[in-house]
């Protein structure tokens, strides 16, 4: 049996080989010891980078990884941090989750202080998806029927495969940006209210070093160097032409993060971002993984326009730090993000039979997340980390949480 030469075939694949093929030379315990030793070596590199970034206290591995990506440091530094994060996250596959189950209690935060934007996109011109619109509908149903969120506190953008004539309700780039920015100026939203931003659709990843931007070239507006990467959400009209004949770009993580910062400045930091998509870049490029919620990046021109467009939109906001800055780094204090999978994995949907007998598709992450939130597993004291730890792991899909406030209680309750 030949081994696929892919980084994601790691601990779980090795143990599968051990059990199925009868390789008894290496036990589960010894393999755990090897991982622990490897982590110890990799953590030295992580600690050095954390000190370099001015980080104090407990080191957040995900934050170090994101900052390393944003600062576009050398391939070697980025690879070491990336490997350390992956290895640490593999341990739950080897040992059962034996943490205490917190008694179930309803959250104390009033439902009238919840607001949400829910985006689901199936109808891409290229690489259409199934299940993303139904995911957004399921999330809306959960918020209204379980949490009691008023319907008029929820804004939705649905992109079905059969397009609606009402362009204002479609999740195109302009509508997504407009709706997100509207949260910052909504006078009905009080400081400290809970804001949920949910996205189900395609994601993408741009390896900036592959685009060879020349800062001295008169035709180049953006200078991107090194081994960094830019992740992106894909609006329904990506790669189409706007009214000026310019290709419509994706929404970069830099632009999205800058918008979240503006929202938090006026409404507080109780912002929960839920992403049922994947941003697998070069690792998955060329792999035909049917149903995966990721698409290849657009052209070099679109990458440049993606960042320039973000700067154009955000530059007049107070305190804005340009997404074009070479030392740009994400604001991880404004929000907590729950993501369907790690950056090198796939976010997928599965076929389901609904209550009315019809067959449809649900995102695996969204379905699991809603099911867990409706169960008695989590309680008033549960944190975002508890939530992620309680979610099931699937092949090529392990949910993650990021943000400086990930240790706070769900919905950051008072």
Secondary structure as GFF3:
##gff-version 3
##sequence-region A 1 414
A	DSSP	alpha_helix	11	21	.	.	.	ID=ss1
A	DSSP	alpha_helix	28	52	.	.	.	ID=ss2
A	DSSP	alpha_helix	61	70	.	.	.	ID=ss3
A	DSSP	alpha_helix	75	94	.	.	.	ID=ss4
A	DSSP	three_ten_helix	111	113	.	.	.	ID=ss5
A	DSSP	beta_strand	114	121	.	.	.	ID=ss6
A	DSSP	alpha_helix	132	145	.	.	.	ID=ss7
A	DSSP	three_ten_helix	151	153	.	.	.	ID=ss8
A	DSSP	beta_strand	154	159	.	.	.	ID=ss9
A	DSSP	three_ten_helix	167	169	.	.	.	ID=ss10
A	DSSP	alpha_helix	173	185	.	.	.	ID=ss11
A	DSSP	beta_strand	194	200	.	.	.	ID=ss12
A	DSSP	beta_strand	203	207	.	.	.	ID=ss13
A	DSSP	three_ten_helix	208	210	.	.	.	ID=ss14
A	DSSP	beta_strand	229	233	.	.	.	ID=ss15
A	DSSP	beta_strand	251	252	.	.	.	ID=ss16
A	DSSP	alpha_helix	253	267	.	.	.	ID=ss17
A	DSSP	beta_strand	271	276	.	.	.	ID=ss18
A	DSSP	alpha_helix	300	314	.	.	.	ID=ss19
A	DSSP	beta_strand	336	339	.	.	.	ID=ss20
A	DSSP	beta_strand	349	353	.	.	.	ID=ss21
A	DSSP	beta_strand	359	363	.	.	.	ID=ss22
A	DSSP	alpha_helix	364	374	.	.	.	ID=ss23
A	DSSP	alpha_helix	384	390	.	.	.	ID=ss24
A	DSSP	beta_strand	400	402	.	.	.	ID=ss25
A	DSSP	three_ten_helix	410	412	.	.	.	ID=ss26
###
